[in-house]
Amino acid sequence: MLAFLLRRALGLVFVLFGVLTLTFIVGHLAPGDPVLTIMGQRHDPALYHRLRHVYGLDQPLWQQYLAYIGGVLHGNFGISYHYTDTPVSTLLLRDTPATLQLGIPALLLGPLLGVPLGILAATRQGKPAYTVSTGLALLLYSIPTFVLAPLLLAIDISLYNSGYPSLPVAGWGTLSEAVLPILVLAAPNVAYLARLTRTSLLGVLHEDYIRTARAKGLKGRIIIGRHALRLALLPVVTFLGPSLALIITGTFVVENIFNIPGIGFAVVNSIFTRDYPLMQALAIVLAASVVIMNTLTDVIYSMLDPRIELAA
């Protein structure tokens, strides 16, 4: 276990270095000028050149890259271009809580709702429950986040205009304001896990040891809970790592539609304002989150199936 974690930690270093380098190159080689974005088209040329010197943008690209690498190694992600004189680390501390409050519940709702829905579909074939559960999963999986969010907003506004109970359509800070964004973000995850659980469980239920358990007279819920579900959940656990990436990319859309001051909102804003330091720091944070989640998934996988050795 220790050797596995050490290898993953070393791999994380290389991943972060690659993400940092790629983000730096793409950001600086893209057309546009961050100083002009800040000042606008009408600007004082002297002030323009002074700001480029202050931000180090008048230096060769390789010098800017080495300076940024040195700053990151010392925990300094630089100063934001858009939020003048504000350290990027301060902005990360400001925006991260909102994204965690949105992403963690959405991530948890995936297995909490998707797995029972998949079990229901696998154990109720040919019955109305099977049709409803599979149809709901297919519907949620087919609708993109950027379509589902406006659709739910339109329904919620219609309920409000008709005098029926409704949820807030914007804002962040209360439980009622968080319900719609969390549901929108969790919907694709719930749908995919439901379909994955159904397919995996159907395969396990045809195994010889399940037939033996039935022949011994064990009840159906005991067979599912004690014997079939543990093996059927292996593909589900495997998906938990990539599901974090889906949640992260979903926050870009959800936070901007619902005006939530989180990392996804900051990423989009940093791209439009060409805020290189903030964009690069956010890319590092998101990449680290995905790698750490994948490592945790592998550990849980080995706990569910002792035949899998992490050292191998």
C-alpha positions in Angstrom: 0.0 0.0 0.0 2.7 2.5 1.0 4.7 1.8 -2.2 1.6 2.3 -4.3 0.8 5.6 -2.6 4.4 6.8 -3.1 4.2 5.9 -6.8 1.0 7.8 -7.1 2.4 10.8 -5.3 5.4 10.8 -7.7 3.0 10.5 -10.7 1.0 13.4 -9.3 4.1 15.6 -9.5 4.6 14.8 -13.2 0.9 15.3 -14.0 0.8 18.7 -12.3 4.0 19.7 -14.1 2.5 18.7 -17.4 -0.8 20.5 -16.7 1.1 23.6 -15.6 3.3 23.6 -18.7 0.5 23.0 -21.1 -1.8 25.6 -19.5 1.1 28.2 -19.5 1.9 27.6 -23.2 -1.7 27.6 -24.4 -2.6 30.7 -22.4 0.3 32.8 -23.5 0.3 31.8 -27.2 -3.4 32.4 -27.6 -4.3 35.7 -29.4 -5.1 38.7 -27.2 -3.4 40.8 -24.6 -4.4 40.6 -20.9 -3.3 44.2 -20.2 -5.5 45.5 -23.1 -8.3 43.4 -21.6 -7.9 45.2 -18.3 -7.4 48.8 -19.7 -9.7 48.6 -22.7 -8.9 49.9 -26.2 -8.4 53.5 -25.1 -5.4 53.6 -22.8 -2.3 55.5 -21.9 0.7 53.9 -23.8 3.0 54.7 -20.9 0.7 53.0 -18.4 0.3 50.1 -20.8 4.0 49.4 -21.0 4.4 49.9 -17.2 1.8 47.3 -16.5 3.3 44.8 -18.9 6.6 45.3 -17.1 5.0 44.9 -13.6 3.4 41.6 -14.7 6.6 40.5 -16.4 4.8 40.2 -19.8 7.6 42.1 -21.5 10.1 39.3 -20.8 10.7 36.4 -23.2 8.3 33.5 -22.8 10.9 31.1 -21.4 11.9 33.6 -18.7 8.2 34.0 -17.7 7.9 30.2 -17.6 10.9 29.8 -15.3 9.8 32.6 -13.1 6.3 31.1 -12.8 7.7 27.6 -12.0 9.9 29.0 -9.3 7.0 30.8 -7.8 4.8 27.7 -7.7 7.6 25.7 -6.1 7.5 28.3 -3.3 3.7 28.2 -3.0 3.3 31.5 -4.9 0.8 31.4 -7.8 1.3 35.0 -8.6 -1.0 38.1 -8.7 -4.3 38.1 -10.6 -4.4 40.4 -13.6 -8.2 40.9 -13.4 -8.5 41.3 -9.6 -5.7 43.9 -9.3 -3.1 43.3 -6.6 -5.0 40.2 -5.3 -2.9 37.1 -4.8 -4.2 34.1 -6.7 -4.1 31.9 -3.5 -6.5 34.4 -1.9 -8.9 33.9 -4.8 -8.6 30.1 -4.6 -9.5 30.2 -0.9 -12.4 32.5 -1.7 -13.9 30.4 -4.5 -13.2 26.8 -3.4 -15.8 26.6 -0.6 -18.7 27.3 -3.0 -17.5 24.6 -5.5 -17.1 22.1 -2.7 -20.6 22.8 -1.4 -21.9 22.2 -4.9 -19.7 19.4 -6.0 -19.6 17.1 -3.0 -23.4 16.7 -2.6 -23.6 16.1 -6.4 -20.8 13.5 -6.3 -22.5 11.7 -3.3 -25.9 11.7 -5.0 -24.5 9.7 -7.9 -24.1 6.4 -6.0 -26.8 7.2 -3.4 -29.5 7.5 -6.1 -28.0 5.8 -9.1 -27.1 2.4 -7.4 -30.6 1.8 -5.9 -32.1 2.8 -9.3 -29.9 0.3 -11.0 -30.7 -2.4 -8.5 -34.4 -1.7 -9.0 -34.0 -2.0 -12.8 -32.0 -5.3 -12.6 -34.3 -7.0 -10.1 -37.6 -5.9 -11.7 -37.2 -6.9 -15.3 -40.5 -7.0 -17.2 -42.3 -5.0 -14.6 -43.4 -1.3 -14.5 -40.6 -0.5 -12.1 -38.0 -1.6 -14.7 -39.6 0.5 -17.4 -39.7 3.6 -15.2 -36.2 3.3 -13.7 -34.5 2.6 -17.1 -36.5 5.3 -18.8 -35.6 7.9 -16.2 -31.9 6.9 -16.3 -31.9 7.2 -20.1 -33.7 10.5 -20.0 -31.3 12.1 -17.5 -28.2 10.7 -19.3 -29.4 12.0 -22.7 -30.1 15.6 -21.6 -26.9 17.8 -21.5 -26.3 19.9 -18.4 -26.5 23.1 -20.4 -30.0 22.1 -21.5 -31.3 20.6 -18.3 -30.4 23.7 -16.2 -32.4 26.2 -18.3 -35.2 23.6 -18.5 -35.5 23.3 -14.8 -35.2 27.1 -14.4 -38.1 27.6 -16.8 -40.3 25.0 -14.9 -39.4 26.6 -11.6 -40.2 30.1 -12.8 -43.5 28.8 -14.3 -44.4 27.4 -10.9 -43.6 30.7 -9.2 -45.7 32.7 -11.6 -48.6 30.3 -11.1 -48.5 30.7 -7.3 -47.1 27.2 -6.6 -44.1 26.5 -4.3 -40.8 27.1 -6.1 -37.1 27.3 -5.5 -34.8 30.3 -5.9 -33.4 30.5 -9.4 -30.2 32.5 -8.5 -28.0 33.2 -5.5 -25.9 31.0 -3.2 -25.7 30.6 0.5 -29.0 28.9 1.6 -30.2 25.3 1.2 -33.1 26.2 -1.0 -30.7 28.0 -3.4 -28.5 25.0 -3.6 -31.2 22.4 -4.5 -31.5 23.1 -8.2 -27.8 23.4 -9.0 -27.0 20.2 -7.1 -29.7 18.3 -8.9 -28.6 19.5 -12.3 -25.0 18.7 -11.6 -25.8 15.3 -10.2 -28.3 14.2 -12.9 -25.8 12.8 -15.5 -23.9 11.0 -12.7 -27.0 9.4 -11.3 -28.1 8.3 -14.7 -24.8 6.7 -15.7 -24.3 4.9 -12.4 -27.9 3.5 -12.6 -27.2 2.1 -16.0 -23.8 0.8 -15.0 -25.2 -0.9 -11.8 -28.0 -2.5 -13.7 -25.7 -4.0 -16.4 -23.1 -5.2 -13.9 -25.7 -6.7 -11.5 -27.4 -8.5 -14.3 -24.1 -10.1 -15.3 -23.3 -11.2 -11.7 -26.8 -12.7 -11.2 -26.1 -15.3 -13.8 -22.9 -16.5 -12.1 -22.7 -20.1 -10.8 -22.3 -19.1 -7.1 -25.5 -17.0 -7.3 -27.4 -20.1 -8.7 -26.0 -22.1 -5.8 -27.2 -19.5 -3.3 -30.7 -19.7 -4.8 -30.6 -23.5 -4.7 -29.8 -23.3 -1.0 -33.0 -21.3 -0.4 -31.5 -18.0 0.4 -33.9 -15.0 0.1 -33.5 -12.7 -2.9 -32.5 -9.6 -0.8 -29.8 -11.6 1.0 -28.4 -12.9 -2.3 -28.3 -9.3 -3.7 -27.0 -7.6 -0.6 -24.4 -10.1 0.6 -23.2 -11.9 -2.5 -24.1 -10.2 -5.8 -23.9 -6.5 -5.0 -20.3 -6.5 -3.7 -18.9 -7.8 -7.0 -21.4 -5.8 -9.1 -20.2 -2.5 -7.5 -16.6 -2.9 -8.8 -17.4 -1.2 -12.1 -19.3 1.5 -10.2 -16.3 2.2 -7.9 -14.1 2.3 -11.0 -16.3 5.1 -12.4 -16.0 7.2 -9.2 -12.6 8.6 -10.2 -13.7 9.8 -13.7 -17.0 10.9 -12.2 -15.2 13.6 -10.3 -13.9 15.0 -13.7 -17.5 15.0 -14.9 -18.6 16.9 -11.8 -15.8 19.4 -12.3 -16.6 20.1 -15.9 -20.2 20.3 -15.0 -19.6 23.1 -12.5 -18.3 25.3 -15.4 -21.9 25.3 -16.8 -23.9 25.1 -13.6 -22.0 27.9 -11.7 -22.3 30.3 -14.6 -26.0 29.6 -15.2 -26.9 29.9 -11.5 -24.4 32.6 -10.9 -22.5 30.7 -8.2 -19.2 32.2 -7.1 -17.1 29.0 -7.3 -14.1 27.7 -9.2 -16.1 26.9 -12.3 -17.3 30.5 -12.5 -13.7 31.7 -11.9 -12.3 29.4 -14.7 -14.6 30.8 -17.3 -14.0 34.4 -16.1 -10.3 33.9 -16.1 -10.4 32.7 -19.7 -12.4 35.7 -21.0 -10.2 38.2 -19.1 -7.0 36.3 -20.0 -6.0 36.1 -16.3 -3.1 33.7 -16.8 -2.0 33.2 -13.2 -5.6 32.4 -12.0 -6.2 30.2 -15.0 -3.0 28.2 -14.4 -3.6 27.8 -10.7 -7.2 26.6 -11.2 -5.9 24.0 -13.8 -3.4 22.7 -11.2 -6.1 22.4 -8.5 -8.5 20.6 -10.8 -5.9 18.2 -12.1 -4.7 17.4 -8.5 -8.3 16.7 -7.5 -8.8 14.2 -10.3 -5.5 12.3 -9.6 -6.3 12.1 -5.8 -9.8 10.8 -6.5 -8.5 8.2 -8.9 -6.0 7.0 -6.2 -8.8 6.8 -3.6 -10.9 4.8 -6.1 -8.1 2.2 -6.6 -7.8 1.8 -2.8 -11.5 1.2 -2.4 -11.4 -1.2 -5.4 -8.8 -3.3 -3.7 -10.9 -3.3 -0.5 -14.0 -4.6 -2.3 -12.0 -7.3 -4.2 -9.1 -8.7 -2.1 -7.8 -10.5 -5.2 -6.6 -7.1 -6.6 -3.2 -6.1 -5.2 -2.3 -2.5 -5.4 1.4 -3.3 -5.4 0.9 -5.0 -8.7 
